[in-house]
Amino acid sequence: MAEIKLKSKDPDSLRRIIESALSERLQSVKAGIQKTEERLQELENKYQLSTEEFIARFNNDELDHDFDFDEWIGESQMLVHLHQIKESIEGIDFVD
């Protein structure tokens, strides 16, 4: 686990600034997750496939190409990335 040390003339103020920035970023990531999940749901409904099933069938060349599929793959990858960022932010602890 990495540890970062910061020095400040006003450590309480610095901590509030960092906590606020992390909180805002977390809310932004959560909003991105929700938007991405909604778009994935639209694609799943349109093609009557779960994202997992779509990716498996796409990787096995079972589907004819459609431009929606490029977006579907991108949205799926984005969701994984956003969840990783969320977990990273939520895993930050302040050490006094």
DSSP file (Angstrom, degrees, kcal/mol; ACC not computed):
  #  RESIDUE AA STRUCTURE BP1 BP2  ACC     N-H-->O    O-->H-N    N-H-->O    O-->H-N    TCO  KAPPA ALPHA  PHI   PSI    X-CA   Y-CA   Z-CA
    1    1 A M              0   0    0      0, 0.0     2,-0.2     0, 0.0     0, 0.0   0.000 360.0 360.0 360.0 129.3    0.0    0.0    0.0
    2    2 A A        -     0   0    0      2,-0.0     2,-0.4     1,-0.0     0, 0.0  -0.475 360.0-159.7 -79.7 150.6    1.4    3.4   -1.0
    3    3 A E        -     0   0    0     -2,-0.2     2,-0.4     2,-0.0    -1,-0.0  -0.999   1.7-161.5-133.4 134.7    1.6    6.2    1.4
    4    4 A I        -     0   0    0     -2,-0.4     2,-0.5     2,-0.0    -2,-0.0  -0.954   3.9-157.6-117.7 134.4    1.9    9.9    0.5
    5    5 A K        -     0   0    0     -2,-0.4     2,-0.4     2,-0.0    -2,-0.0  -0.944  10.1-173.3-112.4 131.5    3.0   12.6    3.0
    6    6 A L        -     0   0    0     -2,-0.5     2,-0.4     2,-0.0    -2,-0.0  -0.952  10.6-150.1-122.0 142.4    2.1   16.2    2.4
    7    7 A K        +     0   0    0     -2,-0.4     2,-0.3     7,-0.0     3,-0.0  -0.907  23.3 163.1-111.7 141.3    3.3   19.2    4.4
    8    8 A S        -     0   0    0     -2,-0.4     4,-0.1     1,-0.1    -2,-0.0  -0.993  46.9-129.1-153.0 150.6    1.2   22.3    4.9
    9    9 A K  S    S+     0   0    0     -2,-0.3    -1,-0.1     1,-0.3    -2,-0.0   0.754 115.3  34.1 -69.4 -23.5    1.1   25.3    7.1
   10   10 A D  S  > S+     0   0    0      1,-0.1     4,-2.2    -3,-0.0     3,-0.3  -0.709  71.0 174.7-131.7  80.4   -2.5   24.5    7.7
   11   11 A P  H  > S+     0   0    0      0, 0.0     4,-2.6     0, 0.0     5,-0.2   0.828  79.1  55.9 -60.7 -33.4   -2.9   20.7    7.6
   12   12 A D  H  > S+     0   0    0      2,-0.2     4,-2.1     1,-0.2     5,-0.1   0.916 109.3  46.5 -65.4 -40.9   -6.6   20.7    8.5
   13   13 A S  H  > S+     0   0    0     -3,-0.3     4,-2.4     2,-0.2    -1,-0.2   0.915 111.9  51.1 -65.3 -43.4   -7.4   23.0    5.6
   14   14 A L  H  X S+     0   0    0     -4,-2.2     4,-2.6     1,-0.2     5,-0.2   0.917 109.5  50.4 -59.7 -43.9   -5.3   20.8    3.3
   15   15 A R  H  X S+     0   0    0     -4,-2.6     4,-2.9     1,-0.2     5,-0.2   0.915 110.1  49.5 -62.5 -42.5   -7.1   17.7    4.5
   16   16 A R  H  X S+     0   0    0     -4,-2.1     4,-2.5     2,-0.2    -1,-0.2   0.899 111.0  50.6 -62.8 -40.5  -10.5   19.3    3.9
   17   17 A I  H  X S+     0   0    0     -4,-2.4     4,-2.5     2,-0.2    -2,-0.2   0.936 113.8  43.9 -62.7 -46.5   -9.4   20.4    0.4
   18   18 A I  H  X S+     0   0    0     -4,-2.6     4,-2.7     2,-0.2     5,-0.2   0.919 113.9  49.7 -67.4 -43.4   -8.3   16.9   -0.5
   19   19 A E  H  X S+     0   0    0     -4,-2.9     4,-2.4    -5,-0.2    -1,-0.2   0.904 112.3  48.9 -61.2 -40.6  -11.3   15.2    1.0
   20   20 A S  H  X S+     0   0    0     -4,-2.5     4,-2.6    -5,-0.2    -2,-0.2   0.924 111.6  48.4 -65.0 -44.6  -13.6   17.6   -0.9
   21   21 A A  H  X S+     0   0    0     -4,-2.5     4,-2.4     1,-0.2    -2,-0.2   0.911 113.3  47.6 -62.4 -42.9  -11.7   16.9   -4.2
   22   22 A L  H  X S+     0   0    0     -4,-2.7     4,-2.6     2,-0.2    -1,-0.2   0.895 111.6  50.8 -65.2 -39.7  -11.9   13.2   -3.7
   23   23 A S  H  X S+     0   0    0     -4,-2.4     4,-2.3    -5,-0.2    -2,-0.2   0.918 111.3  47.6 -64.5 -43.8  -15.6   13.4   -2.8
   24   24 A E  H  X S+     0   0    0     -4,-2.6     4,-2.1     2,-0.2    -2,-0.2   0.911 113.0  48.7 -63.7 -41.9  -16.4   15.4   -5.9
   25   25 A R  H  X S+     0   0    0     -4,-2.4     4,-2.6     2,-0.2    -2,-0.2   0.905 110.1  51.8 -64.6 -41.1  -14.4   13.0   -8.1
   26   26 A L  H  X S+     0   0    0     -4,-2.6     4,-2.6     1,-0.2    -2,-0.2   0.914 109.7  49.0 -62.2 -42.9  -16.2   10.0   -6.5
   27   27 A Q  H  X S+     0   0    0     -4,-2.3     4,-2.1     2,-0.2    -1,-0.2   0.893 111.3  50.5 -63.9 -39.0  -19.6   11.6   -7.2
   28   28 A S  H  X S+     0   0    0     -4,-2.1     4,-2.1     2,-0.2    -2,-0.2   0.909 111.4  47.7 -63.6 -43.2  -18.5   12.2  -10.8
   29   29 A V  H  X S+     0   0    0     -4,-2.6     4,-2.5     2,-0.2    -2,-0.2   0.908 110.6  51.5 -65.7 -42.0  -17.4    8.6  -11.2
   30   30 A K  H  X S+     0   0    0     -4,-2.6     4,-2.3     2,-0.2    -1,-0.2   0.896 109.6  50.1 -62.1 -39.5  -20.6    7.3   -9.7
   31   31 A A  H  X S+     0   0    0     -4,-2.1     4,-2.5     2,-0.2    -1,-0.2   0.894 110.6  50.5 -65.0 -39.1  -22.6    9.5  -12.2
   32   32 A G  H  X S+     0   0    0     -4,-2.1     4,-2.6     2,-0.2    -2,-0.2   0.890 108.9  51.5 -64.3 -40.1  -20.5    8.1  -15.0
   33   33 A I  H  X S+     0   0    0     -4,-2.5     4,-2.8     2,-0.2     5,-0.2   0.932 110.9  48.1 -61.6 -45.9  -21.1    4.5  -13.8
   34   34 A Q  H  X S+     0   0    0     -4,-2.3     4,-2.2     2,-0.2    -2,-0.2   0.932 113.4  46.7 -62.3 -46.0  -24.9    5.2  -13.8
   35   35 A K  H  X S+     0   0    0     -4,-2.5     4,-2.1     2,-0.2    -1,-0.2   0.905 114.1  48.1 -62.8 -41.9  -24.8    6.7  -17.3
   36   36 A T  H  X S+     0   0    0     -4,-2.6     4,-2.5     2,-0.2    -2,-0.2   0.910 111.1  50.1 -66.0 -43.0  -22.7    3.9  -18.6
   37   37 A E  H  X S+     0   0    0     -4,-2.8     4,-2.2     1,-0.2    -1,-0.2   0.884 109.4  52.2 -62.4 -38.2  -25.0    1.3  -17.1
   38   38 A E  H  X S+     0   0    0     -4,-2.2     4,-2.0    -5,-0.2    -1,-0.2   0.915 110.4  47.4 -64.5 -42.4  -28.0    3.0  -18.6
   39   39 A R  H  X S+     0   0    0     -4,-2.1     4,-2.1     2,-0.2    -2,-0.2   0.908 111.2  51.1 -66.4 -40.9  -26.5    2.9  -22.0
   40   40 A L  H  X S+     0   0    0     -4,-2.5     4,-2.8     1,-0.2    -1,-0.2   0.901 108.6  52.4 -61.3 -39.6  -25.5   -0.7  -21.6
   41   41 A Q  H  X S+     0   0    0     -4,-2.2     4,-2.6     2,-0.2    -1,-0.2   0.899 107.0  52.7 -63.3 -40.2  -29.1   -1.5  -20.6
   42   42 A E  H  X S+     0   0    0     -4,-2.0     4,-2.5     2,-0.2    -1,-0.2   0.926 112.2  44.9 -60.3 -44.3  -30.4    0.2  -23.8
   43   43 A L  H  X S+     0   0    0     -4,-2.1     4,-2.4     2,-0.2     6,-0.2   0.902 111.9  52.2 -67.6 -40.5  -28.1   -1.9  -25.9
   44   44 A E  H  X>S+     0   0    0     -4,-2.8     5,-1.2     1,-0.2     4,-1.1   0.916 112.9  45.4 -60.8 -42.5  -29.0   -5.1  -24.1
   45   45 A N  H  <5S+     0   0    0     -4,-2.6    -2,-0.2     2,-0.2    -1,-0.2   0.914 111.9  51.7 -66.9 -42.5  -32.7   -4.3  -24.6
   46   46 A K  H  <5S+     0   0    0     -4,-2.5    -2,-0.2     1,-0.2    -1,-0.2   0.898 123.5  28.2 -61.5 -41.9  -32.2   -3.5  -28.2
   47   47 A Y  H  <5S-     0   0    0     -4,-2.4    -1,-0.2     2,-0.2    -2,-0.2   0.413 100.9-127.4-103.3   0.7  -30.3   -6.7  -29.1
   48   48 A Q  T  <5S+     0   0    0     -4,-1.1     2,-0.3     1,-0.2    -3,-0.2   0.889  71.4 114.8  53.7  43.7  -31.9   -8.9  -26.4
   49   49 A L      < -     0   0    0     -5,-1.2    -2,-0.2    -6,-0.2    -1,-0.2  -0.991  67.4-120.8-137.9 144.6  -28.5   -9.9  -25.1
   50   50 A S     >  -     0   0    0     -2,-0.3     4,-2.9     1,-0.1     5,-0.2  -0.482  33.9-112.9 -73.9 159.2  -26.7   -9.4  -21.8
   51   51 A T  H  > S+     0   0    0      1,-0.2     4,-2.6     2,-0.2     5,-0.2   0.900 118.7  52.1 -60.9 -40.1  -23.4   -7.6  -22.2
   52   52 A E  H  > S+     0   0    0      2,-0.2     4,-2.1     1,-0.2    -1,-0.2   0.920 112.0  45.2 -62.3 -44.2  -21.5  -10.7  -21.1
   53   53 A E  H  > S+     0   0    0      2,-0.2     4,-2.7     1,-0.2     5,-0.2   0.907 112.2  52.6 -66.9 -41.6  -23.3  -12.8  -23.7
   54   54 A F  H  X S+     0   0    0     -4,-2.9     4,-3.1     2,-0.2     5,-0.2   0.946 110.2  47.1 -57.8 -49.4  -22.7  -10.1  -26.4
   55   55 A I  H  X S+     0   0    0     -4,-2.6     4,-2.8     1,-0.2    -1,-0.2   0.911 112.7  49.4 -61.9 -42.6  -19.0  -10.0  -25.7
   56   56 A A  H  X S+     0   0    0     -4,-2.1     4,-1.2    -5,-0.2    -1,-0.2   0.937 115.5  42.9 -61.7 -46.3  -18.7  -13.8  -25.8
   57   57 A R  H  <>S+     0   0    0     -4,-2.7     5,-2.8     2,-0.2     6,-0.4   0.883 114.4  50.8 -68.4 -37.9  -20.6  -14.0  -29.1
   58   58 A F  H ><5S+     0   0    0     -4,-3.1     3,-1.7    -5,-0.2    -2,-0.2   0.927 109.3  50.4 -64.3 -44.8  -18.7  -11.0  -30.5
   59   59 A N  H 3<5S+     0   0    0     -4,-2.8    -1,-0.2     1,-0.3    -2,-0.2   0.765 109.0  52.5 -65.4 -24.7  -15.3  -12.5  -29.6
   60   60 A N  T 3<5S-     0   0    0     -4,-1.2    -1,-0.3    -5,-0.2    -2,-0.2   0.267 114.8-118.0 -92.1  10.9  -16.4  -15.8  -31.2
   61   61 A D  T < 5S+     0   0    0     -3,-1.7    -3,-0.2     1,-0.1    -2,-0.1   0.846  73.7 134.0  55.9  37.4  -17.3  -14.0  -34.5
   62   62 A E      < +     0   0    0     -5,-2.8     2,-0.4    -6,-0.1    -4,-0.2   0.499  54.8  66.5 -91.8  -5.5  -20.9  -15.1  -34.1
   63   63 A L  S    S-     0   0    0     -6,-0.4     2,-0.2    -5,-0.2     3,-0.1  -0.923  80.9-121.6-121.8 142.1  -22.3  -11.6  -34.9
   64   64 A D        -     0   0    0     -2,-0.4    -2,-0.1     1,-0.1     2,-0.0  -0.532  49.5 -91.1 -72.8 146.5  -22.3   -9.5  -38.0
   65   65 A H        +     0   0    0     -2,-0.2     2,-0.3     3,-0.0    -1,-0.1  -0.314  49.1 173.1 -65.3 140.1  -20.7   -6.1  -37.4
   66   66 A D    >>  -     0   0    0     -3,-0.1     3,-1.6     1,-0.1     4,-0.8  -0.985  40.0-125.2-142.2 142.2  -22.8   -3.2  -36.4
   67   67 A F  H 3> S+     0   0    0     -2,-0.3     4,-1.4     1,-0.3     3,-0.5   0.805 110.4  65.1 -61.9 -27.0  -21.6    0.2  -35.3
   68   68 A D  H 3> S+     0   0    0      1,-0.2     4,-2.8     2,-0.2    -1,-0.3   0.831  93.4  62.8 -59.2 -30.9  -23.6   -0.2  -32.1
   69   69 A F  H <> S+     0   0    0     -3,-1.6     4,-2.5     2,-0.2    -1,-0.2   0.869  98.3  53.4 -66.7 -36.0  -21.2   -3.1  -31.2
   70   70 A D  H  X S+     0   0    0     -4,-0.8     4,-2.3    -3,-0.5    -1,-0.2   0.932 112.8  44.4 -61.5 -44.7  -18.2   -0.7  -31.2
   71   71 A E  H  X S+     0   0    0     -4,-1.4     4,-3.3     2,-0.2     5,-0.3   0.911 110.9  54.6 -64.7 -42.2  -20.0    1.5  -28.7
   72   72 A W  H  X S+     0   0    0     -4,-2.8     4,-2.2     1,-0.2    -2,-0.2   0.917 110.1  45.8 -59.5 -45.8  -21.1   -1.5  -26.7
   73   73 A I  H  X S+     0   0    0     -4,-2.5     4,-2.4     2,-0.2    -1,-0.2   0.928 114.3  48.9 -63.2 -45.0  -17.6   -2.8  -26.3
   74   74 A G  H  X S+     0   0    0     -4,-2.3     4,-2.5     1,-0.2    -2,-0.2   0.912 111.5  48.3 -62.1 -43.6  -16.4    0.7  -25.4
   75   75 A E  H  X S+     0   0    0     -4,-3.3     4,-2.3     2,-0.2    -1,-0.2   0.894 110.8  52.1 -64.0 -39.1  -19.1    1.2  -22.9
   76   76 A S  H  X S+     0   0    0     -4,-2.2     4,-1.7    -5,-0.3    -2,-0.2   0.920 112.2  44.8 -62.7 -44.5  -18.4   -2.2  -21.3
   77   77 A Q  H  X S+     0   0    0     -4,-2.4     4,-2.2     1,-0.2    -2,-0.2   0.882 111.4  53.9 -66.9 -38.3  -14.7   -1.3  -21.0
   78   78 A M  H  X S+     0   0    0     -4,-2.5     4,-3.0     1,-0.2     5,-0.2   0.894 105.0  54.4 -63.1 -39.7  -15.5    2.1  -19.6
   79   79 A L  H  X S+     0   0    0     -4,-2.3     4,-2.3     2,-0.2    -1,-0.2   0.921 108.6  48.1 -61.6 -43.7  -17.7    0.6  -16.9
   80   80 A V  H  X S+     0   0    0     -4,-1.7     4,-1.9     1,-0.2    -1,-0.2   0.929 113.3  48.5 -60.5 -45.1  -14.8   -1.6  -15.8
   81   81 A H  H  X S+     0   0    0     -4,-2.2     4,-2.1     1,-0.2    -2,-0.2   0.914 110.8  49.8 -62.6 -44.6  -12.5    1.4  -15.7
   82   82 A L  H  X S+     0   0    0     -4,-3.0     4,-2.6     1,-0.2    -1,-0.2   0.889 109.1  52.0 -63.9 -39.0  -14.9    3.5  -13.8
   83   83 A H  H  X S+     0   0    0     -4,-2.3     4,-2.5    -5,-0.2    -1,-0.2   0.880 108.1  52.2 -65.1 -36.2  -15.4    0.8  -11.2
   84   84 A Q  H  X S+     0   0    0     -4,-1.9     4,-2.1     2,-0.2    -2,-0.2   0.918 110.7  47.0 -64.4 -43.0  -11.6    0.6  -10.8
   85   85 A I  H  X S+     0   0    0     -4,-2.1     4,-2.6     2,-0.2     5,-0.2   0.925 111.5  51.8 -63.5 -44.2  -11.4    4.3  -10.2
   86   86 A K  H  X S+     0   0    0     -4,-2.6     4,-2.8     1,-0.2    -2,-0.2   0.932 110.6  47.6 -57.9 -48.0  -14.3    4.2   -7.7
   87   87 A E  H  X S+     0   0    0     -4,-2.5     4,-1.2     1,-0.2    -1,-0.2   0.880 111.1  52.1 -62.6 -37.9  -12.6    1.4   -5.8
   88   88 A S  H  < S+     0   0    0     -4,-2.1     3,-0.2     2,-0.2    -2,-0.2   0.933 112.3  44.3 -63.8 -46.3   -9.4    3.3   -5.7
   89   89 A I  H >< S+     0   0    0     -4,-2.6     3,-1.7     1,-0.2    -2,-0.2   0.932 113.3  50.3 -65.0 -45.0  -11.0    6.4   -4.4
   90   90 A E  H 3< S+     0   0    0     -4,-2.8    -1,-0.2     1,-0.3    -2,-0.2   0.723 104.8  60.3 -67.0 -19.7  -13.0    4.5   -1.8
   91   91 A G  T 3< S+     0   0    0     -4,-1.2     2,-0.4    -3,-0.2    -1,-0.3   0.417  79.4 109.9 -87.6   2.1   -9.8    2.7   -0.7
   92   92 A I    <   -     0   0    0     -3,-1.7     2,-0.4    -4,-0.2    -3,-0.0  -0.664  45.7-176.9 -82.5 128.5   -8.1    5.9    0.3
   93   93 A D        -     0   0    0     -2,-0.4     2,-0.5     2,-0.0    -2,-0.0  -0.964  23.1-129.3-122.5 141.4   -7.7    6.4    4.1
   94   94 A F        -     0   0    0     -2,-0.4     2,-0.6     2,-0.0    -2,-0.0  -0.776  18.5-152.6 -89.8 131.2   -6.2    9.4    5.8
   95   95 A V              0   0    0     -2,-0.5    -2,-0.0     1,-0.1   -92,-0.0  -0.907 360.0 360.0-105.3 124.1   -3.5    8.6    8.3
   96   96 A D              0   0    0     -2,-0.6    -1,-0.1     0, 0.0    -2,-0.0   0.476 360.0 360.0 -83.6 360.0   -3.1   11.1   11.1
